[in-house]
Amino acid sequence: MQYIRKGSERGNVNLGWLNSKHSFSFGQYYDANHMGFSALRVFNDDIVQAGKGFETHGHRDMEIISFVVSGALKHKDSTGNDYVIPAGDIQVMSAGKGIRHSEMNASECEEVNFIQIWIEPNVTGVQPAYLQKSVSDKNGLELLVSESGQDGSLKINQEARISKLALSQGESFDLTVESTATLGQAICTL
C-alpha cells in the first residue's frame, strides 16, 4: 500500500506563535480522510516564532522525531536531557513509559522551522531514550532513522525507516522499497 500527500495539500493551523502544516489530523486540524498511515501518526511542518514554543508537556509510548530545517530548537526533558538542536540535526525521543519535555525556539530574534514525525512504537512501556545527530548535506539517499540503527541511523522502536533524499536540479533517483516491508510506504513532500 502506498500513501502520497503533497505539501500543498496539507492542513494549516496558525496560532500566531506557531504556524503548522499537518499531513494528518492533529490538534486543531481535523480531516477524516487523513488520520495517519499504519504506525505513522504525525508529520508536521512547524514554524515557531522567536522566544516561543511548546511548554513542558508529557508523552508516552510514542517515537517522536524532529528534524530542524532552519534556526535552532531547544529541547529539555524529565530524564535530564537539555540540548539545542541546530539546523541540519535530527533528534529521536522515544517517550516509552512516560516523559515530560519542552521544545522552545532557541532564538529570541529568529523563527525556527522543524519537521516533527510521530510513529507508534511496536513495544510499549520501555525506558525513555534520546538520540541526536547531524545530517549530511551531501546529495543522495541517507538513512536517518531505523529499527536497527543500521548505517549510523538513529534507532526507534518500530519497523520503520526515515531517509533524506537530496538531489541537484535535473537529477533523478530510483527508489526501491524492500519486499519485506509490511507497513506500507508513506511519502510526504515539503
Beta strands, then each sheet from edge to edge (+ up, - down):
strand 1: 2-5
strand 2: 11-14
strand 3: 18-22
strand 4: 40-48
strand 5: 53-59
strand 6: 63-70
strand 7: 72-77
strand 8: 82-86
strand 9: 89-94
strand 10: 99-105
strand 11: 112-119
strand 12: 129-134
strand 13: 140-146
strand 14: 154-155
strand 15: 162-166
strand 16: 185-188
sheet 1: 1+ 16+
sheet 2: 2+ 3- 4+ 11- 6+ 9- 12+
sheet 3: 5+ 10- 7+ 8-
sheet 4: 14+ 13+ 15-
end
